[in-house]
Structures are given as C-alpha cells and as structure tokens.
C-alpha cells in the first residue's frame, strides 16, 4: 500500500456500486479485536431487551410525563424517582437509546469553556466513575483520559480554560508538545502549540448507560412505555393539561420535553418555537495496526477539527468537530445512517495526518447519528414561560451524553423546586434567542462548548 494512503477498500465496507453493504452499529463496548460484540448488523442492537411495557395507553394520569428515552430523559426519570416522585411516566417512541444517544460517540470529558457546562461535566464524570454505586447497573466507563490540542491561535483560550477548570476542582494540566509526544509517541505534532490533559476523562457506553438509568428509575417506581409515540400536547388556560399518544391520552400538569431532534416538533404542539435544526454526525471506525495497540487517550484536535476516540486497544473512532449550520440540516426520518465512501476517505486521511502509523490501519465502517443544534450550539435547559408546567432539555448540539447525569440533577431541581440550585442555568435559558444574547464558547469550533 502506498505510504500516506489509508486502505478503505480492503475492508469490504462498500459494494461495487458504492452502496453500503452493512452497518457497524453502536451500542456496546469494543472488545480486544476492536469490534463491539454483536455490532455488525443492520439494526440498532443496544443493550439486551429491557423489561417494561411496549405501549398500551388507553387513558391514565401521571404527575410528570417525560418525553424521550435517551440519556437525558432516563437520567431525569431516575433523579425524580430518587427524590420520591412516584407517578412518573416516561414515553419513548422507539426503544431506550434508539435515537442520538445510541449513536453517540460516548466521549466523556470536562473541557468546556462555558463555566456551567464545565461544572456539569465535572459532576457527570464523577457519576460515571461511580455509576454502579450511585445509580446501579453499568455505564461501560473507561477512564482513558482526554487531551485537547491547539495551535498558537487558540493557546491563550486553552490556558484560560484550564485556569477556570482548576478553580472548579477539575484535574487538568497543560502539556507542551514534547510532553504530548511522551504521552503518545504515535502523535504527530504538526501545528500543535499546546495541549490540555484531563486524566479523569475517557468514554462510556451510551446505550448501556441510558438503559441502566432507565432500569434504576423503574426500580424506584417510574413507569416507562416504549414504542409509544407522542402525537400532541394539551394545554388549558396557559398550562399543560395532558399528552396525546397513538394509544390514548395521559392527563398531567407537568411535561418534560427531552425529545432530542424531535424536541422542536414536541414544543410546537403547544405553539412554542425553539430554534433547533437537526444535523447528521457521522463517525468512522478505524482498526489500529498491530504495532500500535497501547492504550491512548481521547484526542480532541482543535488544529484540524477532529476527535479521535480509542475503541479499547484495537481501534479508533474519528469524528468531526467542525461547525454545522442550518444549511446542513437533514431530514430526521430519511438521513443516511452510515458514512459515505467519501466520508470514510476524508476521515481516514484526517486520522492519518495526526497519527501517521494509521497508514497501516484498516477502515471497519461506522455510523451516523443526529445532533439537535441551536444557533449558539448550546442547550436549552429551562421552563417555558409561556406554558406553565412545560420544561425543555433539548438542543444539546452534541454535548448531550457526557452531561446526562448532571442534566438529571438540574431538571429534577427545576421541576420540583422551581429553580436549579446546583447549577446556574442562565446561559441555557429559553429566552436568550429572542433576547439576542447567545451563549458562545471560546473556540472556533462552537460544538466544543
């Protein structure tokens, strides 16, 4: 194979007509071969089939209805149930983690330039580290560490961010190029002026974590209805009165919209406009060559605009952190769920540029999920002032999984106490868009936060 050319054709990933032959599906941790157990399949496998009802509403009541069974919806259900709320109903139109959560890259990091996000990520990492004790079940967390690298252009912002993190109690240190090379000898230092290393970061299994939150909520008394699509919301005299599903109606005075890419549609059911647009986020899995199987951290490359996440010791996942505007929005129900040949080529070349040893690697496939984007790439975590009893945690713009545990804390406080005591949610208020006061991160790549 010529030097500098990543072999994508040898993987038999594409048919001769250029169509995808099969899908490398997310939902479980990689084993030492670099493949996730049971992953070469045409359907989203996720974790094992969970207990719980599969639809079946005729008429019922609930104190709180949560719409969306991803990491944030299940975390909110767990936190509410743990605080003693008994009549909780979570509605999921598919199965748990069947939306963006199940196709998340699963990166867990604390490096955020917005202080509230950094605090939420800090607390979420602690929860992932102690998941079995605090939640029950397993999140598949691997503490591999995480490194941000940047050029001279972003060095000042990186230094300032690390200073803020240290003030918040986040374990993070600055590394010069020679120190980065010592951490990972396979790393190319081209364009890199500075790095920030957080040893507590890493990655987890999104589907496993969401299902564990769900099972914990069910053990505490929450009811979860899978394969139950919401078709409408009812409001009377300016407040929530109920939820309409394909199987019947639920009478409730509190709804939490955690529907991800469908969050704008759900809000529109009570004439609330949230400026969410949905973009496609592909990732490519690359098998590492035999001579590079040592553990390596998650690498976020602010120089070139990519992230590289280890899949155990045998593979890398690569994804883009380039900004995605409204012109890149896709049809939620009809987008390509696997990388194209061109995407596999370009992602592989990007990986090769940062890790030259990957010239002897092999493309194993990948998948594509969805990001629910906002104009500033920051979430909406707030009550909706126009409709009493209506709460939203949507528009996470690629941050959703890693913040999931903290989102549960924040929303449970907001719903039960009328305000969030643990975090200042002002940067994520519903009204910021019409106020023209968006929340911007410090880096060029806004989805980094």
N, C-alpha and C positions, 0 to 999 in steps of 0.2 A: 504494500500500500504506500503511495507517495507520502512523503513527510508533509505534515501540516494538513492532511485531509482525513476527516473523521469518517469512518466507514459506517454509513447509514444503510447501505444496500444489503450488506451481509446479514442483517437482522431478519430478513423476510418480513419486514413490517408492512410493506406496501405490495399490492398486487401489481401485475404488469400493466394494468390500466390506470394505475395511480390511485386506486381506491384503497382505503384502509382495510386490511384483512382481518384484524382483530383488535381488541382494546385491552391495554394494560390498565386494569381498573383499580382505583384506590379503595381503601377501607381496611387495610391490615398492615402490620409492620413487616418490613422485609426480613427475610432470613439470610443466612450467610451466603446464599447463592445470589443475593441481590434482588430476587423476586419476592413479592409478598405472597403468602400462602393463599392459593385459590384465586390468583389475580388475573390470569389470562382468561378472560371471559367477556361476554357481550352485555352483561348486566351488572349493576352495582351490587356487589355482594354484601358489603358492610360486615357487621358482626352477625352472630347466629340469629335465627328468628327469635324475636323477643315475645314475651307474653304480653297480653293486653288485647283489648277489643279492636276489631277491624271495622270501624264504622258502626252504624246501627242506631243513630239518634232518631227518636220519634218526637219526644218533647221532654225537656228536662230543664233544670235550673242549675246555676253554678255561681259561686261568689266571684270567681275570677276565671276568665277564659283567656288562654294563651294561644295565639295563632302562629304556628311554626315549630317544627320539631328538630331544629338544628341545635348546635352547641349552645346558643344563647337562649332559645326557648326552653330547652331541657334544664339548663342551669337556673333560669328564673323559676321554673316549676319546683326544682329542688330547694332553692333558697326560701321560697314562700312556704313550702310544706314544712321545712325545718323550723320555721318561725311559728308554726302552729295552725296555718290556714289549712282547713280540711277539704273544703268543697272547691278544689281546683280542677279545671278541665283543660287539657292540652289537646289541640286539634292539629293534626298533620295530614296533609293531602296524600302523601305517599307513605314511606316508612321512615323511621327515625334516621336522620342524617342523609336523606335521599337527595337533598338539594346541595347548595355550595359547601356545606360542612363536609359531606362525604367526598368531595373533590378538592378539598383544601390541601395545601402542601404540608400543613401541620407544623410549620415553623413556630417555635416558642422563643420569644426574645423580649427584652426590656428596653431596647434602644429606641426611644421616641423623643422627638424634640418638643412635643406638646406635653407640658408637665402632668396634666391629669392622665393622659394616656400612659406615661411612664409609671405613674403610681399604680394604675390599674394593671399594667403588665407586670410590675414588681409583685403585686399580690397574687396575680394569676400564676406566676412561676412557682411561688411558694405552694399554691394549691396543687399544681401538677406534681411537684416534688413529693407531696404527702397525700396523694389522691386516695389511696386505699384507706388511710386512717380518717380523713376528713369527709370523704364522700362515700366511699365503698366502691368496690369494683376496681377497674384498671383504666388508666388513660394511655398506656403504652409510652410513657415519657422516657426519653433517653437524654441524659444531660451531657450532650456533646460539646456544649459551648457555642458561642456565636460571635462572629467578628464582622465589624463594618470597616471597609477600607475606602479611602477617598484620595483625591488629588489635592494639590495645593489650593484649588478653588474652594473646596469645602472644609479645609483643615481647621479654620477658625470656628466654624459652626460645630464641627465634631468636638473640638476641645471644650467649647461652651456647653455642649450637651452632656459630655462626660462629667463636667463640674456639677451640673444640675443633678445628674444621676447619683453622684457621690453624696450630695446633700440629702437626697431621698433615701439613702441607705442601700443603693444598688451597687453591687460589687462589679465594677468595671474599671479597666485601666487602659491607658494609651500605649500603643506599641509603635515603635519606629520600624522602617522597612526591614532592617536586619533582624529585629525581634519577630516580625511576622514570618520571615523565612525560617527562623528557628522553630516557630510553632508548626509550620507546614512547609517542608523542603520542596514540595512539588509546586508551590505557588510561584507564578511569575509576578515580579514586582513592577512590571511596566505601568507607568502612570501613577503609581501609588506613592503618596507622601506620608500617610499616617493611617493608623488603624485604631479601633477601639474593641477591646476584648472583654466579653462577659462570660465567665466560666459557668454561670448558672443557667444559661440558655440551652437550646437544643431543639428537640422536636418531639411530637407526640402523635398518637393515632386518633384522628378526628372522629371517625365513626365509632370507635371503641369508647372514647371519652363521652360523646353525646349519649350513647346507649347506657353507659354507666350512670350518668346524671339522671337519665330517664328512669332507670330501674330504681335508683335511690329515691326519686320523687314518688314513684309508685309504692315503694315500701312504706313511705310516710303517709300514704293515703291519697295522693293525687291520682286522677283518672286520665288516661291517655287513650285517645281514639285515633288510630292510624287509618289511612285511606278514607279520610273524611274531609272533603273539600268545602271550604267556606265560600258561599255564593253571595252573601250580603251581610250587612250590619244594620241594626235597627237603632234609631235614636228618637227620643221623645223629649220635647222641651229643652233641647240643647244638651242632653246627656245620653250616654249609651243605655240601651234598653234590651238588646239581645243580639244574637248571632244566628244567621241563617246558614244551614248547611244543606248538602244534597240529601241528607237523611232526615231533616227536620230542623226545628228551631230550639235554641238554648236561650232561656231568659237569664240575663245577667246585667249587672250595673258597672262591670269593670272588664275591659278588654285590653290585652297587651299584644300589640302588633309586632311580631318578631319574624315576619314572613320573608326576610331577605329580598331577593329580586322581585318578589310579589308584594312587597311592602307598600309600594305606591298604589297598586291596584286595591289592596285592602283599605288603605286610607281613603281612597276615592269613593268607597262605599258609603262614607258619611260626609262626602263633599270636602274632604281635606286634601290639599295638594302638597305633596312632599317632592322636591326636585331630585328624584332618583332616576338615573339611567343605568342600564344594565350592559356590562361589557363581558367579553369572553376572555378567560385567562388560561392559556394552555401551559402545560409543563411537559418536559421530555425526560425520560429516564435513560441514563447512560451507564452502561456497565463499565466499571473501572478495570484497568489492565491488572494482571496478576502481581506485577511489581509495585502496585500502589493500592494496598488493601489495609493500610494502617488507619486507625481512627482519625477523623478530621472534623473540625467544627462546621457549623453552618457559616457560609461566607456570603455577605451582602456587599456587592461591588458597586459603590457609588461612582466609580470612574467610568465603567462601561454600561451600567444599568441592568445588572442581572443578579440573581441569587443562586447559590449552589448549596444544596442540602444533601448531606450524606443519607443514603438508604442503607443503614448498618455499615458494613465494611466493604461491600462489593459493588456499590453503585452510587451514582449521584443523580439528584433531581435538579433540573435547571429551569428557572422561570424568569420572567421579565419584571422589572420594577419601573419600566417606562410609563409615563403618564398616559392615561386613556381618557379622551374627551368624549363629549356627546356624539361626535361624528363616528365614533367606533361602537356605538351601541348595537346590540344584536337582538334578534327575536328570542325571547326566553324559551319558547317551546320548539324552536326549529334551528338552533345553532349547532355548529359542528362540535361534537363531543370528544374528538381526538385531534391530535396535531396533524397538520398537512405535511406533505413531503418537504415543502419549502420551510416550514417551521422547524421540522426536525433538523434540516441542514443548517439553518441560521442559529438555532440554539446550540447545536453541537459545535459550530465554529466559535461561538462565544465562549463556550466552556474550554475549548482547546486553547484559546488566547490566554486565559487566566491559568489554566493547568495544562501545560504542553504535553505531559505524559498521556493525556487523553487521546493523543494521535493513535494510540494502540487500543483504544476503547471500542465499544460497540453500542449502538443505539438499541434500546429494548422496547421503545414505544412511549406511551404517555397517555394523557387525557386532558380534557379542558373543562374547567368549571366556570362559574359566573361570579362576577363582582357586582354588588349593588352600590354604585358610585353616587356621590354627591358632588356639587360644584367645587367644594374645597377638600374632597377626599377624606372627610371626617364624618363620623356617625351622627345620627340624631338619637339622643337618649333623653327623653323628656315626656311630660304630659302634653297633650294637645289642648291649648287654652280654649279653643272654640267648642270643644265637645268634652264635657265633663265625663270622667271615667274612661277616657281613651288615652292610652300610653303607647309610645313607639320606641323601639330599639332597632333601628334599621339604618341602611346606608353605610355599612361598616367599611366599604371600599377596600376590602382585602385584609382588614385588621381583625375580623370577627372571631376566628378560632382562638387565637392566642389571648384574647381579652375575655373569653367566655366565663370563667369563674368570677371575675370581678363584675361583669355585667349582671350576673345573678345577684350579687350583693347590692349593686346600685339600684336595680329596678325593684327589688323587694323592699328596700327602704323607701323609694319614691312612692310605690303603690300603698304601702301600709302606714307610712308615717307622714306622707305629704311632701317630703323632701329627702334628698340623699345626704346623709351626714358624713359618709366615708370619703366621698369624692366631690370636688367642685365640678358639676356638670354644665356650668355656664358655657364653656366652649362648644357644647353639643346641643344647645337649646334649639327648639323648633323654629323660633322666630328669627334666627340670625340671617337667614337668606333674604327675607323681606327687609330686614334692617340694613342689609348691605355690609354686615360685619362678619365676614367669613373667618374661619379658624385655619390659619396657614402654618404648615410645618416649615422648618428652616432649610431643608434641602430642595434641590431642583426636582427630585423625584417625590412628588407630593404623596404618593400612596405609602411612603415610608412613615409618614406621620411626624 
